[in-house]
Amino acid sequence: MANIDRIVNVQISLNTNNVSSEGFNTILVVGAHTNGIERVKTYTNITDLTTDGFSTTDAIYKAVSVAFSQIPRPSKVKVGQIKESEEIADAMNAIVAADNDFYGIVLASRETDDILAMAAWAETQTKLFGTSTAEETAKSAGQQTDLISTLKAKNYYRTFVFYHELANDEYIEAGVMAKCFDSEPGGETWANKILTGLTADNLTESEYSAISSKNGNTFEAFKNNNITQNGKVVGGEWIDVIRFRDWLQEDITVNVFNLLINNNKIPYTDAGIALVENQINKSLLAGQRMGGIAPTEYDENDAENPGYIITVPLASSISANIKATRILEGITFTARLAGAIHAVEIEGSFTYENLTA
């Protein structure tokens, strides 16, 4: 029988190759343990940890338990293993080599040297590290040798710290990560979060002010609710801004990369530059939808205040030498952060006089 391809030859190309985006809602609890040989293991419930040999008194178990206790609960938590006598940086490099699909890091150890080593490592990665301290000196504005002050002095933007009296037994950072990671990047704030299964601290206003001045965070009782306060990394930026920035950078990278690999060629012309611009615009629009970038708004004179602006060069303005390198330069964007309201100040008055609009 003759081959039908002689008459009709159909070739279907799949332009669907994708780069995996990092898990910006996944927590890794890391610590020393001997329960298995896997560098990283994913858990979907707390019972499986006891099945694997973890005791309910183990620090790793406590941290994972706090994460799974939040409402809504995460679908999974990963556990990373630090081997005996292994340095933090070496262990984390081995962990990301085995499984890099996580964003939040909770360290089981409360040793200062371990925390400082993890913070230093996290600063070189697209990760977010959270920890807690029970140091009394953290509550004093005049003390600058406590853990929070030490980390603040290093100006780290990928580490946040809670003061917590029961830090050696409770892992507030795991709880707040689980709570906030339920929201898309840009759609959350890390202040005013109600956490489950954790003990609120009874702080004076001066103690809170001292912790806050060091860019530390607290978990306190207000009326009938126990909630987080502040929501900053030790470098002074809001935690949600760091997470959103990381997501946006990754999303733009993935979108532009997929454009380049799923087309035979992107020409170095105005049309080709527009294709790149469209991918950036796609990410920024998603950032608006998620709540990280402000929408287009208008002032009192009806003048438009856009949420973002993208600037791209004309092909004719790019030199032949630059075009010969096949590297597109000169694309910039500016986006307005949506921000968040953490507190409200209201002034009112009473009068017996008639009121007019």
N, C-alpha and C positions, 0 to 999 in steps of 0.2 A: 504494500500500500504506500502511495506517495505521501510525503510529509506535508501536512497542511501549512507548515511555516513558509512553504514556497509561495503560498497565496496571501496568507495573512500572518504577519509576524508581530506579536505584541510583546513589548518590554515595559514592565512597570517598575519605576524607580521609587524606593522608599526614602523620602527626605524627612525622616522622623528621628534621626539620631539626636539624643539628648545628653547633656552633661548633668549629672546628678547634683542637685542643690543641697547644701548642707542642712542637716536636721536642726533648724533653729528653735525647735520645741522639744529637744531631747536632752535629758539629764544623764550625766555620767557621775556615779559615785565611785571614787577611787580610794583604795587603801590596801594595806598589807593583809593578805590572807592565804591560806593553803587549801581552800575548798575548790579543787579542780585546777586544771593546767591551762585553761583558756585565759588569754590576756583580757578579753572583753566578753561578757555574757549578757544577753538581754533577758530581762525579767518582766513578765506581765502581771504578776501578783506577788504578794509578800510570802505566801506559803512556799513557793518554789525555793526561796532562800534557805528555809529550814530544811527542806528536802536535800539541798546541796551541802548541808553541814554547818550553816551559819547559826549561831546562837542568838536568842533574842536580846542578849546583853552585848553583842558585838556592835561596834560603832557603825560598821557598814549596814548592818541590819537596821539599826535605829534611823539612819539617814534615809534609807530606802522606804522604811515604814512611814516616815513623815511625809515623803513625797506621795505615796499611795493613799495617805489619809486625807488629802485635800479634795475639795469639791469644786469643780469636777476633778476626778483623779486622772493622772496621765495614763495613757494606754501602755506605756512601757518605761522602764528605767534601766539603764545599763550600768554594769559593775565592772570596773577596771582593776586589774591586779598589779600591786607593787610587790615585786619579789624580795626575798630577804637580802638585806644589805644593799639594796638598789637605790641609787639617787633618784630624786623626784623627776628631774629632767630626763634621765635615761628611761625611767618607767613610762613617762608620758610619750616619749618618742616611740617606744615600742607599742604603746596602746594605739596611737594614731596610725601606726603602720598596719596594725591589725584591723582597726575599725575607726574611721575618722568621722563617722556620721553622728556627731553629737555637738552640742553647743555649750550647755551649762556644765560646770565642773563643781562637784562637792567633794572636799577632801575629808576623809574620816579622821585623820590626825588633827589634834589641836596643838601640836608642838609648834612653837614660834618659828623655828628654823625650817620646818616642813612647809608652813604657810608662806613664808617669805620665798622659798624656792619655787612653790607652785605659782605664786603671783608673778615672779620673774619669768617663768616659762610661759604663762598665759599671755603676758604682754607681747610675746613674739608670735602669737597665733590669732586666728579669728575665733576666739573662744571667750567665755565669760566665767570667771571664777568667783565663787561666793564662800564666805567663811564667817565665823562668829568668835567673839572673845568675851570672857568673864572678868577681865582685868579691872580692878577697882579704879586704877589710875585713868582708865578710858573715860570715866565720868567726871574728871577734873580738868578744867580748862588750863590750869597752870602746869599740868603734867604733859610732857611731850615725848616720853620714852615708851609709851604703851604701843601695842600692836597697830592700832588705827592710826596714830600719829606717825609711826614709822613708815607705814604704807603710804600715807598721804604725802610724806616728804619725798617719796620716790615718784609721785605724780602718776601713779598707775591708773589707766583708763579701762582696764579689763578685770578689775578686782573690786568687789564691794564687801563691806564688813558690817555685821550687826553686833552691837553690844547686847549680851544676853547673860543674865546671872546664871542660868543653867546651861551655858554653852557646852559644857563637858558631857552633858547627857542628851541635849536636844539640838536638833539641826534646823534652825529657822531658815537658813539659806536654802535647804532642800524644799521646804514648804513654800517659800515665796517664789522659787523657780517653777515649781509645779503649778502654782496658781497663775503666774504670769505667762508661762509658756502655753497655757490653754488659749491665749489670744495670739492673733497674728502679730508679727513684729510691727510696731508703730501703733497698734490698737490698744496698748495697755500703759498703765503707769504702775510703778512699784511701791508707791505710797498708798495708804488707806486700804490695804488688802487685809481681809479677814482670813485668818489661818486657823486650821483645825488641829487639835491634838498637841498644842504648844502652850506654854505658860507665859502669860504677859508679865512684863517687868513693871514694878512700881517705882517710877523715877520722879524726882523733883523736876521742876521746870529748869532749874540751873543745871542739873545733871543732863537733861535732854539737850539743852543749849550747848553744853560742852561737847557732847558726842556729835551733835550736828555740826559744830564749828570745825570738827576734824573730818567732816564728810562721812561720818559713820551713820548707821541706821538703827532704829529701835523698833520694839514690838511692845505696845502699851495698851492699857485698858481705857476706853472712852465710853462713858455711859455703860451700855450693855454689850459692847463689842470690843474685842481685842484686835487691834489693827497695826499694820506697819506704818512707820513714819520716815520721812525724808526721801529715800529711793535714789541714792546717788552712789556712784563709784568713788573710790578714794581720791581720784583726780579732780572731782568736783562736778563732772557731767552727770546728767540724769541717766540712770541705767537703761531706760527705754530708748533713749536716743542712741546709745551705743549699739544696742541690739538692732534697732531699725537701720542704722548706718551700715552695719555688717550685712544685713539682709539685702539692702539696696545695692551695695557694691557687688555682692554675689549674683543678684538677679540681673543686673546690667551685664556683668561679665558673661553669664550663661547665655543671655539673649543674643548678644553680639557674636559670641563664639559660635552659636548654632547657626546664625546667619552666614557666617564665613564657611562653615564646613558643609552646609546643606545646599550650597549653590556652586555651580561650576566656576563662577567668577563674580566678584563684586567690582564693577568697573570704577576706575579713579575719575569719575565724572560727577556732575551735580546729582544725577540720578542715583549713582552708587552711594554718594554721601548721604542722600536722603534715606536710603534703605537703612543705613547705620543709625541715623537720627530717629527713624521710626522705632527701632528696637529700644533705644534709650527712652523714648516717649512712652513706650509700652510699660516699662518698669516704673517710670514716674507716675503714670496713671494708676498702676496697681498700688503704689505707695500712697496715693491719695485715697483710694478705695479702702485701704487697710487702716487709714487714720494717722499715718505718720507725717504726711505732707498736707498742708492746709489747702482747702479748695479755693477756687477763684472767688474773691470777695470784692466788695465795692465800698469806697469811702463815702463820706457825707455829700460829696459833690458828684457821686455816681462814677467816679474814676475807677477803672478796673485795677485790682491788685491781684495779679495771677498767682497761683500756687507755685508755679515753677516756670522758668525760662530756659530754653535750650538754644545755644548759639553754635552754628556750624559754619565753616568757611565755604566760600565758593571755590569750585575747582580752578577757576581762572586766577585766583589769588594765591595759589600754592605753587611754589617754584618747581621747575623741572627737576632739580636735584632731589627735592623732597619726594616728588612723585616717583622718581627712580628707585627710591628705597622701598616703595610700596607700603609705607607706614602712613596712615591717616592721622594727622595732628590737628590741633586747634579746636577740638570739640569741647565745649564747656557747658555746664548747666548750674543754675542756682535755684534752690528749692526752699520754700518757707516751711519751717517745722510747724505742725499743728499745736504742739505743746500739750499741756494738761493743766487743769485747775486742781490744786491740792488743798487750798484753803480759801475762804471767802470772808471779806470784811464788809460789813453792812452798817450804814449809819441811818438812823431814823429819828423822828421827833413827833411829839404830840402837840396839838394846838386846839384851842376852842374857836379859832377863826374859821370862816368859810374857806373852802379850798376851790381853786379853779384850775382847770387843766392847762 
